[in-house]
């Protein structure tokens, strides 16, 4: 873990302390959870953007095998 110094308003500090006492969790754990929740939507967006960029990358290739025939040859029937 990396140690950071963060400036909070008095209201933020009081709210964080009250939440920590009420939940029985540390202030640090609550801050990490809040940051994880803030980052999560952007992480998914990056993954979706990568998938969107990869979609169709093989569409113009003519050196690929006939996948339908290959799949048919794997059938047990």
N, C-alpha and C positions, 0 to 999 in steps of 0.2 A: 504494500500500500504506500501511497504517497501522502505525506502530510501537507496540508494547505491551511492558510490563514484566510478566513472569510469575514468580512464586515457585515454585521446585521444591524437592523434598526432595533430599538428597544422593544418594540411590539413583536418583531420576529423572534427575538431572543426569548421573550416571555412566553410566547406561543409555543416555541420549540421545547422549552423547559417544561411547560404544563403538559404537552403531549408526551414527552418522555416519561414524566412521572405517572401519568395516567395509563400509559401502555406498558410500563416496565421495561422499556427499551432505552438504549443510550441515545443521546443526542446525535452522536456520530452515525449510528445505524440509521436513524431517521433521515439524516441529511443524505447519506448514500442512497437510501431507497428513493428519496425525492429526485435525486439526480438521475438514477436509473430510469425512473418513470418519465423524466423529461427527455432523456436520450432515446428511449425505446421507439417512439414513432419515426424518428429520423433514421434509425438503424434499419427498420423495415422498408422505408422508402429507398434507401441505398440498395438494398437487396432487390427490390422490385425494379429499380432502374437498371441494375445489372442484367436481370432477366429480360427486360424489354430490349436492351441493347443486343442480347444474344439471340433473340427470337429471329428466326429466318436466316441465320448466317450460312446455312448449307443449301439454301434454296437454289442457288445458281451453279452448284457443283454438278458435274456430269461424270465424275469418277467414282461414285458411290454404287454399291451393289443394289440389286432389286430387293428391297427389304421385305416386300410382300412374299416373294418367292422364298426367301430365306426363312421367314417366319413359318410359312407353310411346310417347309421341310422339317421343322422342329415338331410339328404336330404329331401326336401319338396315333392318330386314326389313319 
